[in-house]
Amino acid sequence: MDGLLTVSMIVKNEERFLPECLTSIRDIADEIIVVDTGSTDRTVDIAKSFGARLIQIEWPDDFAKARNVGLDAVRTPWVLVLDADEEFVRDDLPALTAAIRTPIADAYNVRIVSVMDRAQDISESYVLRMFRSHPQVRFEGKVHEQVFQALKRENMTVGPLNVRLLHKGYLNAVVEGRSKNERNRMLLEKQLEQEPNDGYMLWQLAQTLMAEGKYPAAVTASRKALHNIPVQHPIWVLAQTTYAKLLHANGEPKRAINALQNGQQAYPAYTDFYYLEGLFRMGLAQWAQAEQAFHKCVEIGEARGFLMTDTGVGGFKPLWKLSQVLIQQNRHKEALAYLLTAIKNNPPFRDGWGAIFALLAGSTFDAVLDTILLTVPLDVVITTISAWENRSDDEEKLLRTAQLRAQASRQS
């Protein structure tokens, strides 16, 4: 990058993902700075093998302090901050290059795409990860650290950047191997002792308590967070979403729906509010209201310009849920049409295919294939199902039927 970009990260025992992370940026970054906070596995050796500048420190019990050790060592005009369980998407290199060589802002929110075990659970958020190197721009916060306040004090501008980082930290195999909630909660509580009305940290505490299943305490923290976050602030929609989820988890679905409707009034273009309302109304067997909410999702489309959204809530997910709502009302033909549109828009969406098998139970697999081919080309059917591991009997039979159909087409 012609001496313009440093990638900086903090690590500890990240041998599982670090090679993929460093491979994704090794020929993009002019320098890679790795701050190790006490690894006992192969992390240090891996970092050295990629030519990273290694800085080893004791864990300071403060993520901002650890991050800032890396920032203090940056010698280029720009810095991109990564985590070891993230990978830069190489297709986005032109956008990254343009943002640095012909900048339109001093800092950028990039897209963090969290990969999940199930395609329908993928989520996307915009996080401030790339910014000009500046001696006064440093992270703040013991946990869930941010540079936004420092940028604001320096009157530096922030813009969106269509660059993706794939985050693998939420995969089940990874989550099961990590125990971070208790550590994060303790750090958040320490931070809030110093700044008890910090709305951002209160929201993060609410999310941590939710992950621990401590719903009443999480509701209290979430309510306090909203009291301290102005409606105009970009994280308000996220805090309001968390509050609604917590009310629902705490056995208060009607209050949860009310919270979502308040969110819709403030931010009518935030699709996630309507999608959650649909889910909550399904739980109450309010089929007509759920159908209306999911139709609204499709009408709005994917949420744009917000810091976080669940991928698909403006596309294949509400179509899938609409099919479930319609099945409850014995409207099976309409349900099938929505499912076919869902897998057309997102062929890897495996649950959609499973729902089609269930609706067409008793039909021959030639008939099932004919139905699917109304929206999905034969070659897409074959490549999609072939990519799945641990295929079910229905999936195997449909795949064989599709392969035979393709073979017969070639021979004719």
CORUR-V504318 format. One record per residue. N is the residue number from 1. SS is DSSP state (A for helix, B for strand, O for the rest). OMEGA is omega in degrees with one decimal (NA if undefined). D_FIRST is the distance of its C-alpha to the first C-alpha in whole Angstrom. Layout:
N,SS,OMEGA,D_FIRST  N,SS,OMEGA,D_FIRST
//
This chain:
1,O,174.0,0  2,O,176.4,4  3,O,-174.7,6  4,O,-167.7,6  5,B,169.8,6  6,B,170.5,9  7,B,-178.0,11  8,B,178.8,15  9,B,170.8,18  10,B,-175.1,22  11,B,167.5,24  12,O,179.0,27  13,O,-176.9,29  14,O,-176.2,26  15,O,-176.5,26  16,O,-173.1,27  17,O,-172.9,24  18,A,180.0,21  19,A,179.4,21  20,A,178.9,20  21,A,-176.9,18  22,A,176.1,15  23,A,-176.0,16  24,A,-176.3,14  25,A,-171.8,11  26,O,-179.3,11  27,O,176.8,8  28,O,-178.7,6  29,O,173.4,6  30,O,175.4,6  31,B,175.4,10  32,B,177.7,12  33,B,179.1,15  34,B,176.6,19  35,B,-178.3,22  36,B,-175.2,25  37,O,174.5,28  38,O,-178.8,30  39,O,176.3,30  40,O,177.4,32  41,O,-175.5,31  42,O,-175.1,28  43,A,-176.9,25  44,A,179.7,25  45,A,179.4,25  46,A,179.8,23  47,A,179.5,20  48,A,-177.8,21  49,A,177.5,20  50,O,178.2,17  51,O,-179.5,16  52,O,171.3,16  53,B,-173.4,17  54,B,174.3,20  55,B,-177.8,23  56,B,-179.6,26  57,O,169.6,28  58,O,-179.7,31  59,O,-175.1,31  60,O,-178.3,32  61,O,-175.2,34  62,O,-176.7,31  63,A,-179.7,28  64,A,179.5,27  65,A,179.8,27  66,A,178.8,26  67,A,-174.6,22  68,A,172.8,23  69,A,177.6,23  70,A,179.9,19  71,A,179.2,18  72,A,-176.9,20  73,O,-176.7,18  74,O,-178.8,15  75,O,-179.7,13  76,O,-178.8,10  77,O,-177.3,11  78,B,177.4,10  79,B,173.8,12  80,B,-177.5,12  81,B,179.2,16  82,O,165.8,17  83,O,-174.6,20  84,O,-179.9,21  85,O,177.4,23  86,B,176.2,20  87,B,174.6,18  88,B,178.4,15  89,O,-171.4,16  90,A,179.4,14  91,A,-176.1,16  92,A,-178.9,14  93,A,179.2,10  94,A,179.6,11  95,A,178.5,13  96,A,-179.4,10  97,A,-179.6,8  98,A,-178.4,11  99,A,-179.4,12  100,A,-174.8,9  101,A,176.1,9  102,O,-172.0,13  103,O,172.9,14  104,O,178.9,18  105,O,177.9,18  106,O,-179.7,17  107,B,-175.2,17  108,B,166.6,17  109,B,178.7,20  110,B,-176.5,18  111,B,173.9,21  112,B,180.0,22  113,B,-177.2,24  114,B,-179.1,27  115,O,-179.4,28  116,O,178.3,32  117,O,178.2,34  118,O,-175.3,36  119,A,-175.8,34  120,A,-177.6,36  121,A,-179.6,35  122,O,177.8,31  123,B,-178.0,30  124,B,177.7,27  125,B,176.1,26  126,B,-173.6,23  127,B,-178.1,22  128,B,-174.1,20  129,B,-179.3,17  130,B,-176.1,14  131,B,176.8,15  132,B,174.3,14  133,O,-175.4,15  134,O,-174.9,19  135,O,-179.6,21  136,O,179.6,24  137,O,-178.4,22  138,O,178.8,23  139,O,176.7,24  140,B,178.8,28  141,O,-179.1,31  142,O,178.3,32  143,O,-173.1,31  144,O,-173.4,29  145,O,-176.6,27  146,B,173.0,25  147,O,-172.9,23  148,A,-177.2,25  149,A,178.7,28  150,A,177.4,26  151,A,-180.0,24  152,A,179.9,27  153,A,-179.3,28  154,O,179.9,26  155,O,178.7,26  156,O,-174.5,22  157,O,179.6,22  158,B,178.6,21  159,B,176.9,21  160,B,178.6,20  161,B,-177.5,17  162,B,176.6,18  163,B,-175.1,16  164,B,168.0,18  165,B,178.0,18  166,B,-177.6,21  167,B,-176.3,23  168,O,-173.3,26  169,O,-179.0,28  170,O,174.3,31  171,O,-173.8,32  172,A,-177.8,35  173,A,179.6,35  174,A,-178.3,32  175,A,-178.9,34  176,A,-178.6,37  177,O,-177.3,36  178,O,177.2,35  179,O,-172.6,37  180,O,-172.8,35  181,A,-177.9,37  182,A,177.8,40  183,A,-179.4,37  184,A,-179.8,35  185,A,179.7,39  186,A,178.8,40  187,A,177.7,37  188,A,-179.8,37  189,A,176.0,41  190,A,179.6,40  191,A,-177.1,37  192,A,171.8,40  193,A,179.7,43  194,A,-178.0,41  195,O,-172.0,40  196,O,-178.8,42  197,O,177.4,42  198,O,-175.1,38  199,A,-179.8,38  200,A,-179.4,34  201,A,176.2,35  202,A,176.7,39  203,A,178.5,37  204,A,176.6,35  205,A,179.0,39  206,A,180.0,40  207,A,179.3,38  208,A,178.1,38  209,A,177.1,42  210,A,179.1,42  211,A,178.3,40  212,O,179.5,43  213,O,-179.3,45  214,O,-168.8,47  215,A,179.9,47  216,A,179.0,50  217,A,179.5,48  218,A,177.5,45  219,A,179.4,46  220,A,179.4,47  221,A,-178.9,44  222,A,179.1,43  223,A,178.8,45  224,A,177.4,45  225,A,-179.2,41  226,A,177.5,42  227,A,-175.6,44  228,O,178.3,41  229,O,177.7,39  230,O,179.6,39  231,O,-178.2,40  232,O,-176.8,37  233,O,-177.1,34  234,O,-177.6,32  235,O,-179.0,33  236,A,-178.6,36  237,A,179.6,36  238,A,178.2,35  239,A,179.2,38  240,A,176.4,40  241,A,178.1,39  242,A,-179.8,39  243,A,179.4,43  244,A,178.6,44  245,A,-179.1,43  246,A,177.3,45  247,A,178.9,48  248,A,179.1,48  249,A,-179.4,48  250,O,177.3,50  251,O,-179.8,53  252,O,-173.7,53  253,A,-178.8,51  254,A,175.8,53  255,A,177.9,52  256,A,178.6,48  257,A,177.2,49  258,A,177.8,50  259,A,178.3,47  260,A,179.0,45  261,A,173.4,47  262,A,176.7,46  263,A,179.5,42  264,A,178.7,43  265,A,-178.0,45  266,A,-176.8,42  267,O,-175.6,39  268,O,-179.2,41  269,O,-179.2,37  270,O,-171.9,36  271,A,-175.8,37  272,A,178.5,37  273,A,-177.5,41  274,A,179.7,43  275,A,178.3,41  276,A,177.4,43  277,A,177.6,46  278,A,178.9,46  279,A,-177.7,46  280,A,179.0,48  281,A,172.7,51  282,A,178.6,51  283,A,178.2,52  284,O,-177.8,55  285,O,176.6,56  286,O,-167.6,55  287,A,-178.4,54  288,A,179.4,55  289,A,177.7,53  290,A,178.6,50  291,A,179.5,50  292,A,-179.2,50  293,A,-178.9,47  294,A,174.7,45  295,A,178.3,46  296,A,177.5,44  297,A,-179.2,41  298,A,179.4,41  299,A,-178.3,41  300,A,-173.3,39  301,O,-178.4,36  302,O,179.3,33  303,O,-179.1,32  304,O,174.5,30  305,O,178.2,28  306,O,-174.8,29  307,O,-177.0,28  308,B,174.2,29  309,B,172.6,31  310,B,-178.8,33  311,O,175.6,31  312,O,-176.7,34  313,O,174.7,36  314,O,-176.0,36  315,O,-170.5,37  316,A,-177.9,38  317,A,178.3,39  318,A,175.7,42  319,A,177.1,43  320,A,-178.9,44  321,A,175.3,45  322,A,178.6,47  323,A,179.5,49  324,A,178.5,50  325,A,-178.5,52  326,A,176.6,53  327,A,178.0,54  328,A,179.7,56  329,O,179.2,58  330,O,177.6,59  331,O,-168.0,57  332,A,-179.8,55  333,A,177.6,55  334,A,179.5,53  335,A,179.7,51  336,A,-180.0,50  337,A,178.7,49  338,A,179.4,46  339,A,178.8,45  340,A,177.0,45  341,A,-179.7,42  342,A,-177.8,40  343,A,172.5,40  344,A,-178.9,39  345,A,-178.0,36  346,O,-175.4,35  347,O,-179.2,36  348,O,-176.9,35  349,O,-168.9,37  350,A,-179.5,40  351,A,177.1,42  352,A,177.5,43  353,A,179.3,44  354,A,178.6,46  355,A,177.0,48  356,A,177.0,48  357,A,-178.2,50  358,A,-179.6,52  359,A,-176.6,53  360,O,179.6,54  361,O,-178.2,56  362,O,177.3,59  363,O,173.9,57  364,O,180.0,57  365,A,170.9,53  366,A,179.2,54  367,A,177.5,54  368,A,180.0,51  369,A,178.5,49  370,A,179.6,51  371,A,-178.4,50  372,A,-179.2,46  373,O,175.0,46  374,O,-178.8,47  375,O,-174.9,43  376,O,179.6,41  377,O,-176.4,41  378,A,-178.4,43  379,A,178.0,39  380,A,176.2,38  381,A,-175.9,41  382,A,-177.8,40  383,A,-179.3,37  384,A,-176.1,37  385,A,179.5,40  386,A,-177.1,39  387,O,-176.2,35  388,O,173.5,38  389,O,176.5,39  390,O,-178.1,42  391,O,176.7,44  392,O,178.3,47  393,A,179.3,50  394,A,-179.6,50  395,A,179.0,46  396,A,-178.0,47  397,A,177.9,50  398,A,178.5,48  399,A,179.9,45  400,A,178.3,48  401,A,179.7,50  402,A,179.5,47  403,A,177.1,46  404,A,178.9,50  405,A,179.5,49  406,A,179.3,46  407,A,179.6,48  408,A,179.6,51  409,A,179.0,49  410,A,-177.2,48  411,A,-179.7,51  412,O,NA,53
//
